Amino acid sequence: MVPESLGLDLLAFVFVGWSNPATEAPFLARVAAAPAVLECHHVTGSWNYLLKVRLPNTRDLERFLGLVVKEVHGVERTETIIALSSAKETTTLISDPLGQQS
């Protein structure tokens, strides 16, 4: 189903960071309970996690950040990237992702 047909016009990626390891468990519990979060990835670099979220609009994104992400004690910083459009989105997995099978 196309997300826009459900009124979920906004696709955003949210980097989340903290320095205290005790923040991780409550953060993951909060994210697991949030329907807007489609994906949650533990990442390398200066961030702890990357979230993929779908919401109706920027007002709802602002509420999501304030009520879900930043409500977790210990979250120190976020960076949000909004996708303007998506050339490809899929959930299909294949056994040969590089297409090199003979």
PDB file as gemmi writes it, atoms N, CA and C in Angstrom:
CRYST1    1.000    1.000    1.000  90.00  90.00  90.00 P 1                      
ATOM      1  N   MET A   1       0.838  -1.186   0.000  1.00  0.00           N  
ATOM      2  CA  MET A   1       0.000   0.000   0.000  1.00  0.00           C  
ATOM      3  C   MET A   1       0.882   1.247   0.000  1.00  0.00           C  
ATOM      4  N   VAL A   2       0.510   2.227  -0.766  1.00  0.00           N  
ATOM      5  CA  VAL A   2       1.256   3.478  -0.849  1.00  0.00           C  
ATOM      6  C   VAL A   2       0.994   4.296   0.424  1.00  0.00           C  
ATOM      7  N   PRO A   3       2.059   4.720   1.131  1.00  0.00           N  
ATOM      8  CA  PRO A   3       1.866   5.460   2.382  1.00  0.00           C  
ATOM      9  C   PRO A   3       0.985   6.699   2.238  1.00  0.00           C  
ATOM     10  N   GLU A   4       1.098   7.364   1.109  1.00  0.00           N  
ATOM     11  CA  GLU A   4       0.309   8.570   0.895  1.00  0.00           C  
ATOM     12  C   GLU A   4      -1.188   8.277   0.898  1.00  0.00           C  
ATOM     13  N   SER A   5      -1.582   7.078   0.467  1.00  0.00           N  
ATOM     14  CA  SER A   5      -2.998   6.724   0.461  1.00  0.00           C  
ATOM     15  C   SER A   5      -3.545   6.588   1.884  1.00  0.00           C  
ATOM     16  N   LEU A   6      -2.649   6.460   2.858  1.00  0.00           N  
ATOM     17  CA  LEU A   6      -3.042   6.414   4.275  1.00  0.00           C  
ATOM     18  C   LEU A   6      -2.882   7.772   4.952  1.00  0.00           C  
ATOM     19  N   GLY A   7      -2.520   8.788   4.155  1.00  0.00           N  
ATOM     20  CA  GLY A   7      -2.315  10.117   4.720  1.00  0.00           C  
ATOM     21  C   GLY A   7      -0.949  10.295   5.358  1.00  0.00           C  
ATOM     22  N   LEU A   8      -0.024   9.387   5.072  1.00  0.00           N  
ATOM     23  CA  LEU A   8       1.321   9.467   5.643  1.00  0.00           C  
ATOM     24  C   LEU A   8       2.272  10.052   4.606  1.00  0.00           C  
ATOM     25  N   ASP A   9       2.139  11.352   4.373  1.00  0.00           N  
ATOM     26  CA  ASP A   9       2.868  12.030   3.306  1.00  0.00           C  
ATOM     27  C   ASP A   9       4.326  12.311   3.630  1.00  0.00           C  
ATOM     28  N   LEU A  10       4.689  12.311   4.905  1.00  0.00           N  
ATOM     29  CA  LEU A  10       6.038  12.710   5.310  1.00  0.00           C  
ATOM     30  C   LEU A  10       6.891  11.494   5.649  1.00  0.00           C  
ATOM     31  N   LEU A  11       8.030  11.383   4.985  1.00  0.00           N  
ATOM     32  CA  LEU A  11       9.031  10.368   5.299  1.00  0.00           C  
ATOM     33  C   LEU A  11      10.240  11.102   5.859  1.00  0.00           C  
ATOM     34  N   ALA A  12      10.680  10.704   7.046  1.00  0.00           N  
ATOM     35  CA  ALA A  12      11.829  11.353   7.671  1.00  0.00           C  
ATOM     36  C   ALA A  12      12.766  10.314   8.265  1.00  0.00           C  
ATOM     37  N   PHE A  13      14.027  10.683   8.322  1.00  0.00           N  
ATOM     38  CA  PHE A  13      15.058   9.880   8.957  1.00  0.00           C  
ATOM     39  C   PHE A  13      15.589  10.688  10.129  1.00  0.00           C  
ATOM     40  N   VAL A  14      15.606  10.081  11.304  1.00  0.00           N  
ATOM     41  CA  VAL A  14      15.983  10.804  12.520  1.00  0.00           C  
ATOM     42  C   VAL A  14      17.187  10.120  13.153  1.00  0.00           C  
ATOM     43  N   PHE A  15      18.287  10.840  13.205  1.00  0.00           N  
ATOM     44  CA  PHE A  15      19.462  10.375  13.930  1.00  0.00           C  
ATOM     45  C   PHE A  15      19.271  10.758  15.392  1.00  0.00           C  
ATOM     46  N   VAL A  16      19.610   9.846  16.306  1.00  0.00           N  
ATOM     47  CA  VAL A  16      19.441  10.090  17.738  1.00  0.00           C  
ATOM     48  C   VAL A  16      20.749   9.754  18.443  1.00  0.00           C  
ATOM     49  N   GLY A  17      21.158  10.642  19.364  1.00  0.00           N  
ATOM     50  CA  GLY A  17      22.415  10.412  20.054  1.00  0.00           C  
ATOM     51  C   GLY A  17      22.362  10.693  21.538  1.00  0.00           C  
ATOM     52  N   TRP A  18      23.214   9.982  22.265  1.00  0.00           N  
ATOM     53  CA  TRP A  18      23.374  10.165  23.711  1.00  0.00           C  
ATOM     54  C   TRP A  18      24.746   9.649  24.101  1.00  0.00           C  
ATOM     55  N   SER A  19      25.185   9.971  25.301  1.00  0.00           N  
ATOM     56  CA  SER A  19      26.483   9.509  25.773  1.00  0.00           C  
ATOM     57  C   SER A  19      26.371   8.481  26.896  1.00  0.00           C  
ATOM     58  N   ASN A  20      25.243   8.426  27.587  1.00  0.00           N  
ATOM     59  CA  ASN A  20      25.065   7.497  28.698  1.00  0.00           C  
ATOM     60  C   ASN A  20      24.448   6.187  28.183  1.00  0.00           C  
ATOM     61  N   PRO A  21      25.157   5.055  28.310  1.00  0.00           N  
ATOM     62  CA  PRO A  21      24.629   3.783  27.817  1.00  0.00           C  
ATOM     63  C   PRO A  21      23.288   3.383  28.433  1.00  0.00           C  
ATOM     64  N   ALA A  22      22.953   3.896  29.605  1.00  0.00           N  
ATOM     65  CA  ALA A  22      21.680   3.569  30.252  1.00  0.00           C  
ATOM     66  C   ALA A  22      20.478   4.119  29.476  1.00  0.00           C  
ATOM     67  N   THR A  23      20.722   4.991  28.543  1.00  0.00           N  
ATOM     68  CA  THR A  23      19.650   5.581  27.731  1.00  0.00           C  
ATOM     69  C   THR A  23      19.086   4.585  26.717  1.00  0.00           C  
ATOM     70  N   GLU A  24      19.893   3.625  26.323  1.00  0.00           N  
ATOM     71  CA  GLU A  24      19.508   2.732  25.227  1.00  0.00           C  
ATOM     72  C   GLU A  24      18.235   1.927  25.498  1.00  0.00           C  
ATOM     73  N   ALA A  25      18.138   1.272  26.629  1.00  0.00           N  
ATOM     74  CA  ALA A  25      16.974   0.410  26.909  1.00  0.00           C  
ATOM     75  C   ALA A  25      15.661   1.189  26.917  1.00  0.00           C  
ATOM     76  N   PRO A  26      15.560   2.315  27.634  1.00  0.00           N  
ATOM     77  CA  PRO A  26      14.291   3.047  27.581  1.00  0.00           C  
ATOM     78  C   PRO A  26      14.003   3.632  26.197  1.00  0.00           C  
ATOM     79  N   PHE A  27      15.050   4.016  25.473  1.00  0.00           N  
ATOM     80  CA  PHE A  27      14.859   4.524  24.118  1.00  0.00           C  
ATOM     81  C   PHE A  27      14.268   3.434  23.222  1.00  0.00           C  
ATOM     82  N   LEU A  28      14.839   2.237  23.275  1.00  0.00           N  
ATOM     83  CA  LEU A  28      14.351   1.145  22.432  1.00  0.00           C  
ATOM     84  C   LEU A  28      12.929   0.744  22.800  1.00  0.00           C  
ATOM     85  N   ALA A  29      12.602   0.771  24.067  1.00  0.00           N  
ATOM     86  CA  ALA A  29      11.228   0.464  24.484  1.00  0.00           C  
ATOM     87  C   ALA A  29      10.260   1.507  23.944  1.00  0.00           C  
ATOM     88  N   ARG A  30      10.649   2.757  24.010  1.00  0.00           N  
ATOM     89  CA  ARG A  30       9.797   3.851  23.526  1.00  0.00           C  
ATOM     90  C   ARG A  30       9.581   3.742  22.019  1.00  0.00           C  
ATOM     91  N   VAL A  31      10.646   3.470  21.294  1.00  0.00           N  
ATOM     92  CA  VAL A  31      10.583   3.356  19.834  1.00  0.00           C  
ATOM     93  C   VAL A  31       9.744   2.146  19.418  1.00  0.00           C  
ATOM     94  N   ALA A  32       9.887   1.035  20.129  1.00  0.00           N  
ATOM     95  CA  ALA A  32       9.121  -0.174  19.800  1.00  0.00           C  
ATOM     96  C   ALA A  32       7.620   0.069  19.918  1.00  0.00           C  
ATOM     97  N   ALA A  33       7.224   0.967  20.798  1.00  0.00           N  
ATOM     98  CA  ALA A  33       5.801   1.249  21.014  1.00  0.00           C  
ATOM     99  C   ALA A  33       5.262   2.352  20.104  1.00  0.00           C  
ATOM    100  N   ALA A  34       6.109   2.941  19.284  1.00  0.00           N  
ATOM    101  CA  ALA A  34       5.701   4.074  18.439  1.00  0.00           C  
ATOM    102  C   ALA A  34       5.345   3.597  17.036  1.00  0.00           C  
ATOM    103  N   PRO A  35       4.073   3.646  16.643  1.00  0.00           N  
ATOM    104  CA  PRO A  35       3.654   3.176  15.318  1.00  0.00           C  
ATOM    105  C   PRO A  35       4.287   3.943  14.159  1.00  0.00           C  
ATOM    106  N   ALA A  36       4.686   5.181  14.378  1.00  0.00           N  
ATOM    107  CA  ALA A  36       5.281   5.984  13.310  1.00  0.00           C  
ATOM    108  C   ALA A  36       6.664   5.480  12.909  1.00  0.00           C  
ATOM    109  N   VAL A  37       7.315   4.734  13.789  1.00  0.00           N  
ATOM    110  CA  VAL A  37       8.666   4.244  13.509  1.00  0.00           C  
ATOM    111  C   VAL A  37       8.573   2.975  12.670  1.00  0.00           C  
ATOM    112  N   LEU A  38       9.061   3.061  11.440  1.00  0.00           N  
ATOM    113  CA  LEU A  38       9.058   1.914  10.536  1.00  0.00           C  
ATOM    114  C   LEU A  38      10.308   1.070  10.703  1.00  0.00           C  
ATOM    115  N   GLU A  39      11.418   1.738  10.991  1.00  0.00           N  
ATOM    116  CA  GLU A  39      12.690   1.051  11.147  1.00  0.00           C  
ATOM    117  C   GLU A  39      13.511   1.740  12.222  1.00  0.00           C  
ATOM    118  N   CYS A  40      14.347   0.966  12.898  1.00  0.00           N  
ATOM    119  CA  CYS A  40      15.237   1.492  13.926  1.00  0.00           C  
ATOM    120  C   CYS A  40      16.558   0.749  13.792  1.00  0.00           C  
ATOM    121  N   HIS A  41      17.624   1.493  13.510  1.00  0.00           N  
ATOM    122  CA  HIS A  41      18.924   0.885  13.245  1.00  0.00           C  
ATOM    123  C   HIS A  41      19.988   1.417  14.199  1.00  0.00           C  
ATOM    124  N   HIS A  42      20.758   0.524  14.813  1.00  0.00           N  
ATOM    125  CA  HIS A  42      21.921   0.891  15.603  1.00  0.00           C  
ATOM    126  C   HIS A  42      23.022   1.173  14.587  1.00  0.00           C  
ATOM    127  N   VAL A  43      23.628   2.354  14.631  1.00  0.00           N  
ATOM    128  CA  VAL A  43      24.557   2.767  13.581  1.00  0.00           C  
ATOM    129  C   VAL A  43      25.929   3.121  14.139  1.00  0.00           C  
ATOM    130  N   THR A  44      26.894   3.161  13.249  1.00  0.00           N  
ATOM    131  CA  THR A  44      28.240   3.589  13.603  1.00  0.00           C  
ATOM    132  C   THR A  44      28.337   5.106  13.451  1.00  0.00           C  
ATOM    133  N   GLY A  45      29.445   5.658  13.892  1.00  0.00           N  
ATOM    134  CA  GLY A  45      29.664   7.095  13.748  1.00  0.00           C  
ATOM    135  C   GLY A  45      29.261   7.848  14.992  1.00  0.00           C  
ATOM    136  N   SER A  46      28.892   9.092  14.827  1.00  0.00           N  
ATOM    137  CA  SER A  46      28.614   9.965  15.973  1.00  0.00           C  
ATOM    138  C   SER A  46      27.190   9.847  16.508  1.00  0.00           C  
ATOM    139  N   TRP A  47      26.378   9.013  15.895  1.00  0.00           N  
ATOM    140  CA  TRP A  47      24.999   8.809  16.341  1.00  0.00           C  
ATOM    141  C   TRP A  47      24.852   7.406  16.912  1.00  0.00           C  
ATOM    142  N   ASN A  48      23.857   7.219  17.763  1.00  0.00           N  
ATOM    143  CA  ASN A  48      23.581   5.890  18.315  1.00  0.00           C  
ATOM    144  C   ASN A  48      22.588   5.116  17.440  1.00  0.00           C  
ATOM    145  N   TYR A  49      21.507   5.786  17.030  1.00  0.00           N  
ATOM    146  CA  TYR A  49      20.456   5.119  16.258  1.00  0.00           C  
ATOM    147  C   TYR A  49      19.960   6.000  15.120  1.00  0.00           C  
ATOM    148  N   LEU A  50      19.425   5.341  14.111  1.00  0.00           N  
ATOM    149  CA  LEU A  50      18.771   6.000  12.986  1.00  0.00           C  
ATOM    150  C   LEU A  50      17.364   5.443  12.891  1.00  0.00           C  
ATOM    151  N   LEU A  51      16.374   6.328  12.895  1.00  0.00           N  
ATOM    152  CA  LEU A  51      14.972   5.937  12.768  1.00  0.00           C  
ATOM    153  C   LEU A  51      14.448   6.328  11.391  1.00  0.00           C  
ATOM    154  N   LYS A  52      13.601   5.476  10.839  1.00  0.00           N  
ATOM    155  CA  LYS A  52      12.842   5.817   9.635  1.00  0.00           C  
ATOM    156  C   LYS A  52      11.408   5.954  10.099  1.00  0.00           C  
ATOM    157  N   VAL A  53      10.824   7.127   9.881  1.00  0.00           N  
ATOM    158  CA  VAL A  53       9.469   7.376  10.375  1.00  0.00           C  
ATOM    159  C   VAL A  53       8.567   7.887   9.254  1.00  0.00           C  
ATOM    160  N   ARG A  54       7.289   7.545   9.353  1.00  0.00           N  
ATOM    161  CA  ARG A  54       6.250   8.028   8.432  1.00  0.00           C  
ATOM    162  C   ARG A  54       5.176   8.711   9.254  1.00  0.00           C  
ATOM    163  N   LEU A  55       4.852   9.936   8.859  1.00  0.00           N  
ATOM    164  CA  LEU A  55       3.857  10.741   9.562  1.00  0.00           C  
ATOM    165  C   LEU A  55       3.077  11.559   8.549  1.00  0.00           C  
ATOM    166  N   PRO A  56       1.947  12.112   8.952  1.00  0.00           N  
ATOM    167  CA  PRO A  56       1.158  12.914   8.012  1.00  0.00           C  
ATOM    168  C   PRO A  56       1.845  14.205   7.554  1.00  0.00           C  
ATOM    169  N   ASN A  57       2.515  14.921   8.469  1.00  0.00           N  
ATOM    170  CA  ASN A  57       3.052  16.235   8.106  1.00  0.00           C  
ATOM    171  C   ASN A  57       4.129  16.671   9.100  1.00  0.00           C  
ATOM    172  N   THR A  58       4.692  17.853   8.870  1.00  0.00           N  
ATOM    173  CA  THR A  58       5.777  18.343   9.731  1.00  0.00           C  
ATOM    174  C   THR A  58       5.297  18.661  11.142  1.00  0.00           C  
ATOM    175  N   ARG A  59       4.063  19.063  11.286  1.00  0.00           N  
ATOM    176  CA  ARG A  59       3.520  19.319  12.630  1.00  0.00           C  
ATOM    177  C   ARG A  59       3.523  18.032  13.458  1.00  0.00           C  
ATOM    178  N   ASP A  60       3.128  16.917  12.821  1.00  0.00           N  
ATOM    179  CA  ASP A  60       3.146  15.631  13.509  1.00  0.00           C  
ATOM    180  C   ASP A  60       4.577  15.153  13.762  1.00  0.00           C  
ATOM    181  N   LEU A  61       5.485  15.473  12.860  1.00  0.00           N  
ATOM    182  CA  LEU A  61       6.893  15.137  13.077  1.00  0.00           C  
ATOM    183  C   LEU A  61       7.418  15.876  14.304  1.00  0.00           C  
ATOM    184  N   GLU A  62       7.091  17.139  14.424  1.00  0.00           N  
ATOM    185  CA  GLU A  62       7.511  17.924  15.581  1.00  0.00           C  
ATOM    186  C   GLU A  62       6.964  17.321  16.878  1.00  0.00           C  
ATOM    187  N   ARG A  63       5.699  16.926  16.861  1.00  0.00           N  
ATOM    188  CA  ARG A  63       5.096  16.282  18.038  1.00  0.00           C  
ATOM    189  C   ARG A  63       5.765  14.948  18.345  1.00  0.00           C  
ATOM    190  N   PHE A  64       6.035  14.160  17.312  1.00  0.00           N  
ATOM    191  CA  PHE A  64       6.717  12.876  17.487  1.00  0.00           C  
ATOM    192  C   PHE A  64       8.082  13.079  18.148  1.00  0.00           C  
ATOM    193  N   LEU A  65       8.838  14.030  17.652  1.00  0.00           N  
ATOM    194  CA  LEU A  65      10.170  14.276  18.228  1.00  0.00           C  
ATOM    195  C   LEU A  65      10.068  14.678  19.692  1.00  0.00           C  
ATOM    196  N   GLY A  66       9.114  15.539  20.007  1.00  0.00           N  
ATOM    197  CA  GLY A  66       8.963  16.011  21.376  1.00  0.00           C  
ATOM    198  C   GLY A  66       8.376  14.995  22.330  1.00  0.00           C  
ATOM    199  N   LEU A  67       7.386  14.239  21.872  1.00  0.00           N  
ATOM    200  CA  LEU A  67       6.672  13.319  22.760  1.00  0.00           C  
ATOM    201  C   LEU A  67       7.248  11.910  22.797  1.00  0.00           C  
ATOM    202  N   VAL A  68       7.972  11.519  21.771  1.00  0.00           N  
ATOM    203  CA  VAL A  68       8.509  10.159  21.727  1.00  0.00           C  
ATOM    204  C   VAL A  68      10.024  10.168  21.938  1.00  0.00           C  
ATOM    205  N   VAL A  69      10.748  10.815  21.053  1.00  0.00           N  
ATOM    206  CA  VAL A  69      12.211  10.733  21.081  1.00  0.00           C  
ATOM    207  C   VAL A  69      12.817  11.537  22.233  1.00  0.00           C  
ATOM    208  N   LYS A  70      12.479  12.799  22.311  1.00  0.00           N  
ATOM    209  CA  LYS A  70      13.130  13.673  23.292  1.00  0.00           C  
ATOM    210  C   LYS A  70      12.593  13.505  24.710  1.00  0.00           C  
ATOM    211  N   GLU A  71      11.526  12.750  24.856  1.00  0.00           N  
ATOM    212  CA  GLU A  71      10.995  12.455  26.194  1.00  0.00           C  
ATOM    213  C   GLU A  71      11.836  11.404  26.913  1.00  0.00           C  
ATOM    214  N   VAL A  72      12.646  10.684  26.183  1.00  0.00           N  
ATOM    215  CA  VAL A  72      13.498   9.651  26.788  1.00  0.00           C  
ATOM    216  C   VAL A  72      14.640  10.347  27.520  1.00  0.00           C  
ATOM    217  N   HIS A  73      14.718  10.095  28.822  1.00  0.00           N  
ATOM    218  CA  HIS A  73      15.774  10.691  29.632  1.00  0.00           C  
ATOM    219  C   HIS A  73      17.141  10.247  29.108  1.00  0.00           C  
ATOM    220  N   GLY A  74      18.000  11.190  28.823  1.00  0.00           N  
ATOM    221  CA  GLY A  74      19.339  10.885  28.339  1.00  0.00           C  
ATOM    222  C   GLY A  74      19.558  11.184  26.876  1.00  0.00           C  
ATOM    223  N   VAL A  75      18.480  11.283  26.084  1.00  0.00           N  
ATOM    224  CA  VAL A  75      18.652  11.661  24.677  1.00  0.00           C  
ATOM    225  C   VAL A  75      19.178  13.090  24.658  1.00  0.00           C  
ATOM    226  N   GLU A  76      20.324  13.281  24.028  1.00  0.00           N  
ATOM    227  CA  GLU A  76      20.996  14.577  24.041  1.00  0.00           C  
ATOM    228  C   GLU A  76      20.852  15.370  22.749  1.00  0.00           C  
ATOM    229  N   ARG A  77      20.706  14.647  21.634  1.00  0.00           N  
ATOM    230  CA  ARG A  77      20.658  15.365  20.365  1.00  0.00           C  
ATOM    231  C   ARG A  77      19.954  14.525  19.302  1.00  0.00           C  
ATOM    232  N   THR A  78      19.380  15.219  18.347  1.00  0.00           N  
ATOM    233  CA  THR A  78      18.767  14.566  17.190  1.00  0.00           C  
ATOM    234  C   THR A  78      19.103  15.379  15.950  1.00  0.00           C  
ATOM    235  N   GLU A  79      19.018  14.727  14.830  1.00  0.00           N  
ATOM    236  CA  GLU A  79      19.114  15.403  13.533  1.00  0.00           C  
ATOM    237  C   GLU A  79      18.097  14.738  12.635  1.00  0.00           C  
ATOM    238  N   THR A  80      17.249  15.539  12.022  1.00  0.00           N  
ATOM    239  CA  THR A  80      16.170  15.010  11.200  1.00  0.00           C  
ATOM    240  C   THR A  80      16.380  15.396   9.750  1.00  0.00           C  
ATOM    241  N   ILE A  81      16.235  14.412   8.879  1.00  0.00           N  
ATOM    242  CA  ILE A  81      16.315  14.631   7.439  1.00  0.00           C  
ATOM    243  C   ILE A  81      14.961  14.245   6.860  1.00  0.00           C  
ATOM    244  N   ILE A  82      14.348  15.155   6.124  1.00  0.00           N  
ATOM    245  CA  ILE A  82      13.056  14.893   5.490  1.00  0.00           C  
ATOM    246  C   ILE A  82      13.290  14.548   4.027  1.00  0.00           C  
ATOM    247  N   ALA A  83      12.716  13.426   3.584  1.00  0.00           N  
ATOM    248  CA  ALA A  83      12.820  13.020   2.185  1.00  0.00           C  
ATOM    249  C   ALA A  83      11.838  13.840   1.358  1.00  0.00           C  
ATOM    250  N   LEU A  84      12.318  14.461   0.304  1.00  0.00           N  
ATOM    251  CA  LEU A  84      11.458  15.227  -0.600  1.00  0.00           C  
ATOM    252  C   LEU A  84      10.690  14.295  -1.533  1.00  0.00           C  
ATOM    253  N   SER A  85      11.350  13.221  -1.957  1.00  0.00           N  
ATOM    254  CA  SER A  85      10.705  12.195  -2.767  1.00  0.00           C  
ATOM    255  C   SER A  85      11.535  10.922  -2.641  1.00  0.00           C  
ATOM    256  N   SER A  86      10.957   9.815  -3.083  1.00  0.00           N  
ATOM    257  CA  SER A  86      11.651   8.529  -3.001  1.00  0.00           C  
ATOM    258  C   SER A  86      11.649   7.872  -4.366  1.00  0.00           C  
ATOM    259  N   ALA A  87      12.833   7.665  -4.922  1.00  0.00           N  
ATOM    260  CA  ALA A  87      12.953   7.021  -6.229  1.00  0.00           C  
ATOM    261  C   ALA A  87      12.713   5.523  -6.126  1.00  0.00           C  
ATOM    262  N   LYS A  88      13.008   4.951  -4.951  1.00  0.00           N  
ATOM    263  CA  LYS A  88      12.789   3.518  -4.758  1.00  0.00           C  
ATOM    264  C   LYS A  88      12.589   3.247  -3.281  1.00  0.00           C  
ATOM    265  N   GLU A  89      11.554   2.469  -2.985  1.00  0.00           N  
ATOM    266  CA  GLU A  89      11.277   1.996  -1.637  1.00  0.00           C  
ATOM    267  C   GLU A  89      10.735   0.588  -1.775  1.00  0.00           C  
ATOM    268  N   THR A  90      11.322  -0.346  -1.057  1.00  0.00           N  
ATOM    269  CA  THR A  90      10.856  -1.725  -1.146  1.00  0.00           C  
ATOM    270  C   THR A  90      11.101  -2.457   0.165  1.00  0.00           C  
ATOM    271  N   THR A  91      10.363  -3.515   0.372  1.00  0.00           N  
ATOM    272  CA  THR A  91      10.597  -4.407   1.506  1.00  0.00           C  
ATOM    273  C   THR A  91      10.958  -5.798   1.002  1.00  0.00           C  
ATOM    274  N   THR A  92      11.100  -5.928  -0.313  1.00  0.00           N  
ATOM    275  CA  THR A  92      11.421  -7.211  -0.932  1.00  0.00           C  
ATOM    276  C   THR A  92      12.898  -7.521  -0.756  1.00  0.00           C  
ATOM    277  N   LEU A  93      13.196  -8.726  -0.291  1.00  0.00           N  
ATOM    278  CA  LEU A  93      14.577  -9.182  -0.151  1.00  0.00           C  
ATOM    279  C   LEU A  93      14.855 -10.239  -1.208  1.00  0.00           C  
ATOM    280  N   ILE A  94      16.072 -10.201  -1.762  1.00  0.00           N  
ATOM    281  CA  ILE A  94      16.464 -11.213  -2.732  1.00  0.00           C  
ATOM    282  C   ILE A  94      17.746 -11.872  -2.282  1.00  0.00           C  
ATOM    283  N   SER A  95      17.995 -13.079  -2.766  1.00  0.00           N  
ATOM    284  CA  SER A  95      19.167 -13.843  -2.329  1.00  0.00           C  
ATOM    285  C   SER A  95      20.461 -13.361  -2.978  1.00  0.00           C  
ATOM    286  N   ASP A  96      20.366 -12.630  -4.085  1.00  0.00           N  
ATOM    287  CA  ASP A  96      21.555 -12.146  -4.795  1.00  0.00           C  
ATOM    288  C   ASP A  96      21.451 -10.631  -4.981  1.00  0.00           C  
ATOM    289  N   PRO A  97      21.688  -9.855  -3.919  1.00  0.00           N  
ATOM    290  CA  PRO A  97      21.452  -8.422  -3.988  1.00  0.00           C  
ATOM    291  C   PRO A  97      22.326  -7.672  -4.996  1.00  0.00           C  
ATOM    292  N   LEU A  98      23.465  -8.251  -5.397  1.00  0.00           N  
ATOM    293  CA  LEU A  98      24.323  -7.586  -6.377  1.00  0.00           C  
ATOM    294  C   LEU A  98      24.081  -8.086  -7.790  1.00  0.00           C  
ATOM    295  N   GLY A  99      23.192  -9.073  -7.947  1.00  0.00           N  
ATOM    296  CA  GLY A  99      22.845  -9.588  -9.262  1.00  0.00           C  
ATOM    297  C   GLY A  99      24.000 -10.292  -9.950  1.00  0.00           C  
ATOM    298  N   GLN A 100      24.792 -11.039  -9.185  1.00  0.00           N  
ATOM    299  CA  GLN A 100      25.991 -11.672  -9.758  1.00  0.00           C  
ATOM    300  C   GLN A 100      25.878 -13.174  -9.961  1.00  0.00           C  
ATOM    301  N   GLN A 101      24.695 -13.732  -9.709  1.00  0.00           N  
ATOM    302  CA  GLN A 101      24.544 -15.181  -9.932  1.00  0.00           C  
ATOM    303  C   GLN A 101      24.595 -15.480 -11.415  1.00  0.00           C  
ATOM    304  N   SER A 102      25.206 -16.620 -11.737  1.00  0.00           N  
ATOM    305  CA  SER A 102      25.319 -17.014 -13.154  1.00  0.00           C  
ATOM    306  C   SER A 102      24.142 -17.886 -13.548  1.00  0.00           C  
TER     307      SER A 102                                                      
END                                                                             
